[in-house]
Every structure is written in C-alpha cells, then in structure tokens.
Amino acid sequence: MSTEPKLNAIPRDALKNIKPYEPGKPQEELKRELGIGKSIKLASNENPLGPSRKAASAIRKAIKRLNRYPDPNCFKLKKALSNRLKVREDSILISNGSDEIIVLMLRAFVNEGDEVIVGFPTFLIFEIQSIAQGARVIKVPLRDFRYDVCGMLSSITPKTRVIFLANPDNPTGTYVNKYELDNFIKSVPENIIVYLDEAYFEFAQAEDFPDSLGYLKERSNIIITRTFSKIYGLAGLRVGYGISSPEVIDCLNKVREPFNVNSLAQAGAFAALKDKRYVERTRQLIREEKQFLYEEFNSLALKYIPSATNFILVDTGFDGVLIFKELLKQGVIIRDMKPYKLDTFIRVTVGTKQENKKFIRVFKEVLNKLRSS
Ligand SMILES: Cc1ncc(COP(=O)(O)O)c(C=O)c1O
C-alpha cells in the first residue's frame, strides 16, 4: 500500500476560508458517474446553439499557426472591440474568460485586510477571489432578489477598495436599472473601484437597462467586464474583456500573464464578434424559450424571478439538492442553489426548444412525485 507524502509546505492563511467554487456538472462526468450518455446541460448559462460556424471556421484556420505564441496584445480583437464599442484601444484588456479580470483587478488594487463589498447572493467568484487576495468581504443581502445599492453605499468605510456588481446578476437574473446605477456611480468615492460584471448584458433588453460605457467618460474608477462565453457561444475557448480608464487598464496589464489569451481564442472571438446573425438568433431563442418556461412554471404554480438573462431562478418549494439529484438521474443537469443559501431554489439555463421540453417533462414528474408523497 502506498502512502501519499505529507504536505510540509504551508498554504496562505486566507485559503482556510475558501470553499472552492462548484461549477455546473459536466456531461462527461455524468456519463462516468451514472453511465448516462445522453444528457442535457442547463447548468452553466451557456449558449445552447453550439458555436457560431464562422467562429469554428476561423479557429480551424488558426490551428496552422499553433507552433507560434499568440499575440500578447490581442491586437486584432482589441481593435475590433474598440471600433464596435467606440472606446480607445488602451481602455480595453482582453482576458482568459472575464473571470480572469476579477483576479487581475484584485491583485492590482487590493491589499491584505482591505474591504470589498459584494451583494449576497451573487456570483460567488467575487467572494472567493477576494478572500484569496486576503480581503475582508462585506456581504450586503439582496432585497427582494435585487441588489440593495443603498445598502452597499452605506457599507462603504475608509478601508473599502472595491464594490462588485453583476448586472444583470447571477443567480437571480435581475438588474440594477439606469436610474439606480446613475445615482450609485455618482455616490461612490472615486478612490474605490466599481466592478461592473456584464457577462449577460447582451440579453438585457429593457429600456431602463443602463448604458454603462457612458460612465467611463466621467469616471476613471469603473471597470466593465463582458464575455464571449454567453451570447457569443464560446465558453470553452475562455475569452472575455474589460473596459476601463487607460490608467486602470495599465495596472491590470502589469499583473497579467503575457500570453493570457491563446491564439485559437483570439481568432474565434474575432469571428464571433462579426457574426451578428448568430447573436440575433440566440437572442430570439432565449426570448421565446424563456416565455415558454415562464408559462410552464406558472401552470405549476411555482414562483420564479423574471430574468434579464438566459437563465431563470425558480423556487421549487422542496429541497433544491433533492430536485437536482432526481433530475440528474434522468439526464437533466441544472443547478441547486444551496451554495447561495437559497435552499428550495434551482437555477435553470434556457436551452433549445427540445431541451426545455425535456426539462419540463422530467421536472413535472419529479415535482408531482414529491407533491403527492
Ligand atoms: C456573473 C458572471 N460573471 C462572469 C462569469 C464568467 O464568465 P467567463 O466565462 O467570461 O469567465 C459568469 C459565468 O457564469 C457569470 O455568471
């Protein structure tokens, strides 16, 4: 019998307080663990259409140059984004998924013992990475599933360095509107970074959804992040970007790895950005299918939170972990909301018509069984 060598190296104290993030269950894992080969995944807010053909073809072409390091400055992609968004190229940083910018920003702006404000529940990576950086995380509970921006403002102390806001938010799907965000941005002292995570902003269609790029004209302390993982359908490639003042981008560049975005990712994202039809098709699918799911939840008398994104938070009235496990047995992967302390809730990503119908069929069976027992 072999014994593992004992670890004598000492991890940083901050790690004691970290519970690793649990991503949506991969379909391959379900196959390995339960032998279920045909499953549907509605657990990670991915695009159900498969990648855009244009992106796939650009990636195939880029394979020929895989012996070379990627462009460390992502010149082509940055230029395309600069034209699209009408912001300066030196106001943009391309990243290995938008998640990377959370880490870069914390590394650049937060010292041990500084305070960081987050909503709760919200995207858990804000909290996990802040703890890893040694920050003290101040959690401001949501109110009626929406950010309590006033509560966040009144939590500011001289030690506050960063305020995180996901807009629209995950896992609730709600958003901070233009009026609320305008007032919030004006009220935050300019020595504090306001981190606006807009991973789902392309799905947000409401008229009062804020145009956050406008804030960059007046403030240098705002970082906006977006991603190619959601509406652009490239979650597997890992490409995101941040937009801020050139001074902030300069700081982030100091702490990033030189080749953080690989060459296939750069080529795929560049092509995806131009594939407007794919984006429009996605938007339409999500709009229609979200309506289908709302109607089904209504007919089941379930409370759900109207969503500005491609996922829906639903209160099942039963233990969400149990629902997750029962659905899993039938090849449907969703998320329970226990890590977010919403024990009776599940979060379901809007899939294709076929996927949503299967989810509803299996979900009804599970609910009916629980309701009649
Ligand atoms: C709010 C939010 N921000 C960021 C991300 C991560 O995006 P990326 O794939 O660009 O790292 C996610 C992914 O689910 C998210 O929900």
The ligand as a Gaussian input file, in Angstrom:
#p B3LYP/6-31G(d) Opt

LIG

0 1
 C      -21.906000      36.993000     -13.476000
 C      -20.852000      36.205000     -14.158000
 N      -19.678000      36.779000     -14.404000
 C      -18.681000      36.122000     -15.021000
 C      -18.845000      34.816000     -15.425000
 C      -17.696000      34.102000     -16.044000
 O      -17.593000      34.359000     -17.359000
 P      -16.336000      33.889000     -18.203000
 O      -16.701000      32.613000     -18.846000
 O      -16.158000      35.022000     -19.162000
 O      -15.158000      33.766000     -17.280000
 C      -20.050000      34.174000     -15.206000
 C      -20.216000      32.775000     -15.629000
 O      -21.149000      32.095000     -15.376000
 C      -21.078000      34.882000     -14.545000
 O      -22.245000      34.292000     -14.280000

